[in-house]
Amino acid sequence: MTIKRFIAGAVCPACGIQDSVRVFQKEDCDIRECVDCGFSDEVQNKPALVGELPETRISHEGEGRHNTVDEDLNVQVVRILGS
C-alpha cells in the first residue's frame, strides 16, 4: 500500500495552486504530484541551489557577520513583572 502525504504550504510548480501537492514513494524514489492539474515529477534527494540567494534583512554583502534584529531595528527588551 502506498502512503501519500500532502505537504502543507507547498505550491505546485505547474499550476501554482497551494496545498495541492502530495508526496509518495514509488520504487525507492520520492514522487510529488499535484491533485489539481496532474503534474508529477521525481523529487531530488539533494537538490542543488540554482541562481543567487534572495536578499534578506540579515544578508549583507561584504560584512563578516550578520546583524541581529536588535541592532537592525533598535529594539529594547521589556520585562513584565508579575504581582
C-alpha positions as CSV (number, residue, x, y, z in Angstrom):
1,M,0.0,0.0,0.0
2,T,1.4,3.4,-1.0
3,I,1.1,6.2,1.6
4,K,0.5,9.6,0.0
5,R,1.2,12.6,2.2
6,F,0.1,16.2,1.5
7,I,2.8,18.8,2.0
8,A,1.3,21.8,3.9
9,G,2.0,25.1,2.2
10,A,3.6,23.5,-0.9
11,V,2.8,25.2,-4.2
12,C,2.6,23.3,-7.4
13,P,5.3,24.4,-9.9
14,A,3.0,23.9,-12.8
15,C,-0.3,25.5,-11.9
16,G,0.7,27.5,-8.8
17,I,-2.1,26.1,-6.5
18,Q,-1.1,26.0,-2.9
19,D,-1.8,22.9,-0.7
20,S,-2.5,20.6,-3.6
21,V,0.9,18.8,-3.7
22,R,1.3,15.3,-2.2
23,V,4.4,13.1,-2.0
24,F,4.8,9.3,-2.1
25,Q,7.4,6.6,-2.7
26,K,7.5,4.6,-5.9
27,E,10.3,2.1,-6.5
28,D,12.6,3.8,-3.9
29,C,12.1,7.3,-5.4
30,D,10.1,10.1,-3.9
31,I,7.4,11.4,-6.3
32,R,5.5,14.6,-5.9
33,E,2.2,15.2,-7.7
34,C,-0.5,17.8,-7.9
35,V,-4.0,16.7,-7.3
36,D,-5.4,19.7,-9.2
37,C,-3.5,19.7,-12.5
38,G,-1.9,16.2,-12.5
39,F,1.7,17.5,-12.6
40,S,4.1,14.8,-11.4
41,D,7.9,14.5,-11.1
42,E,10.7,12.8,-9.1
43,V,12.0,14.7,-6.0
44,Q,15.8,15.0,-5.8
45,N,17.3,13.8,-2.5
46,K,20.0,16.5,-2.5
47,P,18.9,19.4,-4.8
48,A,21.5,21.9,-6.0
49,L,20.9,25.6,-5.5
50,V,20.3,27.4,-8.8
51,G,20.9,31.1,-9.1
52,E,21.6,33.5,-6.3
53,L,20.3,33.6,-2.7
54,P,17.5,36.1,-2.2
55,E,18.3,39.4,-0.4
56,T,17.0,39.4,3.2
57,R,17.2,41.8,6.1
58,I,20.2,39.9,7.5
59,S,22.2,39.2,4.4
60,H,24.7,42.0,3.9
61,E,27.4,41.7,1.3
62,G,31.0,42.2,2.4
63,E,30.3,42.0,6.1
64,G,31.9,39.3,8.2
65,R,28.8,38.7,10.3
66,H,25.0,39.1,10.3
67,N,23.3,41.8,12.2
68,T,20.8,40.8,14.8
69,V,17.2,42.0,14.9
70,D,18.0,44.2,17.9
71,E,20.8,46.1,16.0
72,D,18.7,46.4,12.9
73,L,15.5,47.8,14.5
74,N,16.8,49.4,17.7
75,V,14.6,47.1,19.7
76,Q,14.7,47.2,23.5
77,V,13.6,44.3,25.7
78,V,10.8,45.0,28.1
79,R,10.2,42.7,31.1
80,I,6.7,42.4,32.6
81,L,6.9,41.8,36.3
82,G,4.2,39.7,38.0
83,S,2.4,40.8,41.2
